[in-house]
Amino acid sequence: MDPAERDGDSRKPKYSKFSQQELPACKPVLTPKIVVTVFLLIAFLFIPIGVVTLNASREVVELVERYDISCVVRMDDKIAFIQNSEIDKTCNITLQVPRYMKSPILVYYQIGNFYQNHRRYVQSRNDKQLRYKNVHLGKECEPEGHAAGGAPIVPCGLVAWSLFNDTFTIKLNGETIEVNKKDIAWKSDKKHKFGNDIYPSNFQKGRLIGGAKLNESIALSEQEDLIVWMRTAAFPTFRKLYGRIEKEIMPKDNITVVIQNNYNTYSFGGSKALVLSTASWIGGTNNFIRIAYLTIGGLCLFLAFGFTVLEYMVKPSETMKVRRGL
């Protein structure tokens, strides 16, 4: 049918090259030379990046010390030990510095077997309450939505309720050094997710007593430990920033950490560790990035070599056999 006749029929859509799939198209032909060139380009790009990230990762000095077992006096009943408020839970651990640690040194706490990504746990919060006043609470924060008298808990929910409450006092060669806890949270979280006129109230006064308590005279936007904790982790083993040491540490220096072992990970079989780490231009130790770049680059280089052998060595010999009638 002529296009003009098609356009005149009101019962059919207007003719166009797009609707009839008549637009010019380009279909690339992947010849062996193009495939080999692409693989070589990827290899020459990824392998140097992998080597650079590998060298940057090697510059990072990281000290990891698990303390949840060594800081327990009553090994027969760990849960009773951690829940007894009358027992002194202070313990000391000593770290040996193998290499020079450049300032700032990041102090993390690491928790294992804690599923912050559990659906019920993640949903147990009210983001509007963290930002605005007089927000009506539904059932999203239960069982930590209201205190015994019915007053709302701010901040409500299980995420805030389980706030980490171990403390670390760090001594370098016997002298106590300051751990700077300013600016450990994301600026976007402080500015857009937590209100500067919202203050904690009735916190840890619900039916259950959880982790740390909050100073009711400090706005939520300045409660940086809380802000860091409420950015929930994706994996069951995670690290969260506790503070920074604004001082260089030399090799073979003696670091003593005084720990208040308050946080209950024993009831669910969790673990706790202290991490002191320097940082490079790509952050801390990140094995995944360097392994991924080196693996992909090496694989592309191997495939390029294999295609080259098949195209210029195996294929010509088979062609000669055909010509000779073999």
C-alpha positions, 0 to 999 in steps of 0.5 A: 500500500502506498504511504499516502493511502496509508496516511489517508486511512483514519483507522490506521496510525499515521505512517512514519519510518519510526513506527514501521521500523524503517530507520537506518540502523548500524550493526557492528561486525565484531571481527577478531581484530576488533575483539582483540583491540577491545580486550587489550584496551580494557587490560591496559586500562584496568591493570595499571589502575589495579596496581595503583590501588594495590600500592595505595592499599599497602600504605594503609596501616590497620590494627584490629583487636577483638575484645568481646571475649578478653573483656569478660570476667565470667566466661560461664555466663556472659549474658549475666555478666554484661547485664549486671550493672554492678560489675565493673566492665573496664578492661585494657588491651594493648596494641603494638604498632608495626609501622608508622601511622600518619595522622589522622588515625581513624578509630572504628568499632567493628561488630559481627553477626549483627543484622542491621539490614533485617527488614523489621529492624530497618523499618523500626524508626520514624524519619519524620520525627528525627527532622520535625516536631510533633510528629504522630507516631504509628506502630512503626516504632514499636516496641520502642515508640512510647514510654511507660506514661504514653509519651512519645520516645524521641528518637523512637524505634529499635535502631536508635534504641540499640545504639552502641555504648562501649567507650574507648580511652586511648593511651599512647606510651602511657599518656592519654590522647584525645579522640576527636569525635567531631565531624564523624557523621555525614554532613548531608545526614546532619543537615537534612535528616536530623533537626537542629531543634529536635531534642531527645526525650524519654529515650531508654525509658520504654519497656526495654532498656537498650544501648547508649543514652542521649544527652537531652540538652543536645539537638539530634543534629549534633548527636553524631554517634547516633547519626553514624549508628542510624546509617544502617549497614548492609552486611552482618559484619560492619565498622562504624567510625568512633572518632579520629586521633589527630596525632602521629604514631611511630613504630613500636609505640605502645598503645593501651586502650581502656574499654568500657565493655557495656554493649551486649553482643553476647545474647545473639552470638555477636563479636566486637573489635576495635580498629585503628586505621590510617587512610589513603586517597582511596580510603582504608584497606579495600581488597575488593577494588584492587582484586576486581581491577587486576582480575578483569584486566588479567582476564581480558589480556588472556582472552586477547592473547587467546584470540590472537593465537586462534586467528593468526596461528591456528586458523592459517594452518587449517587453511593451508591444509584445505588448499593442499587437499588434506 
